[in-house]
Amino acid sequence: MEIYSTEEQQIEAIKRFLRENGLSIVAGIVLGLGGLYGYRHYQATQLAAAEGHSAGYTTLTETLQDPKADKSAFPAEAQKFIDANKDSSYAAMAALLSAKELVMKKDFAAAEQQLAWVIANNQQPEIMAVAQLRLARVQAEQKKFPEALKTLEAKLPGAFAAQQLELKGDVLNASGDAAGAKAAYQAAKTALGTEQNPLLDVKMNELAHVAG
């Protein structure tokens, strides 16, 4: 490293360095600040979008919770929200809400479409699991037992194993396969471990006479 004995030499060296490298330094600073600004702008944009999605979803849920609200238009309003926010997880949750309302109206075909959309357009395992289980129930309500059983073949997070097996038992029982239902209920009981499920116990007792 070059050593300078006087302040004048040091100052002159700095001036010379800036003359030779000043442009690249300034460019680097500008690019660095530009990148930082761009990243912060991206973060701000993403945050604003998330807040907008959350607000819209909250409005939908408040409509459902308000006993005085006209819920007849809810499926249409939910669909507008879904179409406008397809890449958001809130869209999937809105579709789940819409499907629930459609089931209450016994419009199982429309509910099936909403749930199928969630499965096709969402990557969050928990939301996928809820949609898979609800889709199987809706298919069973329409007597689409083979389709429901196929839906229940999906690999779900371990926390949903007992529910999945119990629902499989329900579908098999409804389709007339009592022995298969009994085996599925027993598997669900095993998956529960020490956890209690009185309704599952009732279902198993009703099939106690069925040969394994």
Contacts in CASP RR format, 6 or more apart in sequence:
PFRMAT RR
TARGET T0000
AUTHOR 0000-0000-0000
METHOD contacts of the structure
MODEL  1
MEIYSTEEQQIEAIKRFLRENGLSIVAGIVLGLGGLYGYRHYQATQLAAA
EGHSAGYTTLTETLQDPKADKSAFPAEAQKFIDANKDSSYAAMAALLSAK
ELVMKKDFAAAEQQLAWVIANNQQPEIMAVAQLRLARVQAEQKKFPEALK
TLEAKLPGAFAAQQLELKGDVLNASGDAAGAKAAYQAAKTALGTEQNPLL
DVKMNELAHVAG
2 13 0 8 1.000
4 10 0 8 1.000
4 13 0 8 1.000
18 25 0 8 1.000
49 88 0 8 1.000
50 88 0 8 1.000
53 85 0 8 1.000
53 88 0 8 1.000
53 90 0 8 1.000
53 91 0 8 1.000
54 90 0 8 1.000
56 81 0 8 1.000
56 90 0 8 1.000
57 81 0 8 1.000
57 90 0 8 1.000
57 93 0 8 1.000
57 94 0 8 1.000
60 74 0 8 1.000
60 77 0 8 1.000
60 78 0 8 1.000
60 81 0 8 1.000
60 94 0 8 1.000
60 97 0 8 1.000
61 97 0 8 1.000
62 69 0 8 1.000
63 69 0 8 1.000
63 71 0 8 1.000
63 74 0 8 1.000
63 77 0 8 1.000
64 71 0 8 1.000
64 74 0 8 1.000
64 97 0 8 1.000
64 101 0 8 1.000
71 101 0 8 1.000
74 98 0 8 1.000
74 101 0 8 1.000
75 98 0 8 1.000
75 101 0 8 1.000
75 102 0 8 1.000
75 110 0 8 1.000
78 94 0 8 1.000
78 95 0 8 1.000
78 97 0 8 1.000
78 98 0 8 1.000
78 101 0 8 1.000
79 98 0 8 1.000
81 90 0 8 1.000
81 91 0 8 1.000
81 94 0 8 1.000
82 91 0 8 1.000
82 94 0 8 1.000
82 95 0 8 1.000
82 98 0 8 1.000
82 117 0 8 1.000
85 91 0 8 1.000
85 94 0 8 1.000
86 121 0 8 1.000
89 122 0 8 1.000
89 124 0 8 1.000
89 127 0 8 1.000
91 121 0 8 1.000
92 118 0 8 1.000
92 121 0 8 1.000
92 122 0 8 1.000
92 124 0 8 1.000
92 127 0 8 1.000
92 131 0 8 1.000
93 127 0 8 1.000
95 114 0 8 1.000
95 115 0 8 1.000
95 117 0 8 1.000
95 118 0 8 1.000
96 114 0 8 1.000
96 115 0 8 1.000
96 118 0 8 1.000
96 127 0 8 1.000
96 130 0 8 1.000
96 131 0 8 1.000
96 134 0 8 1.000
98 111 0 8 1.000
98 114 0 8 1.000
99 111 0 8 1.000
99 114 0 8 1.000
99 115 0 8 1.000
99 118 0 8 1.000
99 134 0 8 1.000
99 138 0 8 1.000
100 111 0 8 1.000
100 134 0 8 1.000
102 108 0 8 1.000
102 110 0 8 1.000
102 111 0 8 1.000
102 114 0 8 1.000
103 111 0 8 1.000
103 138 0 8 1.000
103 141 0 8 1.000
108 138 0 8 1.000
108 141 0 8 1.000
108 142 0 8 1.000
109 142 0 8 1.000
111 134 0 8 1.000
111 138 0 8 1.000
112 135 0 8 1.000
112 138 0 8 1.000
112 139 0 8 1.000
112 142 0 8 1.000
115 131 0 8 1.000
115 134 0 8 1.000
115 135 0 8 1.000
115 138 0 8 1.000
116 135 0 8 1.000
118 127 0 8 1.000
118 128 0 8 1.000
118 131 0 8 1.000
119 128 0 8 1.000
119 131 0 8 1.000
119 132 0 8 1.000
119 135 0 8 1.000
122 128 0 8 1.000
122 131 0 8 1.000
125 156 0 8 1.000
125 157 0 8 1.000
126 157 0 8 1.000
128 154 0 8 1.000
128 156 0 8 1.000
129 156 0 8 1.000
129 157 0 8 1.000
129 159 0 8 1.000
129 160 0 8 1.000
132 151 0 8 1.000
132 152 0 8 1.000
132 154 0 8 1.000
132 156 0 8 1.000
132 164 0 8 1.000
133 152 0 8 1.000
133 156 0 8 1.000
133 160 0 8 1.000
133 163 0 8 1.000
133 164 0 8 1.000
133 167 0 8 1.000
135 151 0 8 1.000
136 148 0 8 1.000
136 149 0 8 1.000
136 151 0 8 1.000
136 152 0 8 1.000
136 167 0 8 1.000
136 171 0 8 1.000
137 148 0 8 1.000
137 167 0 8 1.000
139 145 0 8 1.000
139 147 0 8 1.000
139 148 0 8 1.000
139 151 0 8 1.000
140 148 0 8 1.000
140 170 0 8 1.000
140 171 0 8 1.000
140 174 0 8 1.000
145 171 0 8 1.000
145 174 0 8 1.000
145 175 0 8 1.000
148 171 0 8 1.000
149 168 0 8 1.000
149 171 0 8 1.000
149 172 0 8 1.000
152 164 0 8 1.000
152 167 0 8 1.000
152 168 0 8 1.000
152 171 0 8 1.000
156 164 0 8 1.000
161 188 0 8 1.000
161 191 0 8 1.000
162 188 0 8 1.000
162 191 0 8 1.000
162 192 0 8 1.000
162 195 0 8 1.000
162 197 0 8 1.000
163 188 0 8 1.000
165 184 0 8 1.000
165 185 0 8 1.000
165 187 0 8 1.000
165 188 0 8 1.000
165 191 0 8 1.000
166 184 0 8 1.000
166 185 0 8 1.000
166 188 0 8 1.000
166 197 0 8 1.000
166 200 0 8 1.000
166 203 0 8 1.000
168 184 0 8 1.000
168 188 0 8 1.000
169 180 0 8 1.000
169 181 0 8 1.000
169 184 0 8 1.000
169 185 0 8 1.000
169 188 0 8 1.000
169 203 0 8 1.000
170 181 0 8 1.000
170 203 0 8 1.000
172 178 0 8 1.000
172 180 0 8 1.000
172 181 0 8 1.000
172 184 0 8 1.000
173 181 0 8 1.000
173 203 0 8 1.000
173 207 0 8 1.000
178 207 0 8 1.000
178 210 0 8 1.000
179 210 0 8 1.000
179 211 0 8 1.000
179 212 0 8 1.000
181 203 0 8 1.000
181 207 0 8 1.000
181 210 0 8 1.000
182 204 0 8 1.000
182 207 0 8 1.000
182 210 0 8 1.000
182 212 0 8 1.000
183 212 0 8 1.000
185 200 0 8 1.000
185 203 0 8 1.000
185 204 0 8 1.000
185 207 0 8 1.000
186 204 0 8 1.000
188 197 0 8 1.000
188 200 0 8 1.000
189 197 0 8 1.000
189 200 0 8 1.000
189 201 0 8 1.000
189 204 0 8 1.000
192 200 0 8 1.000
END
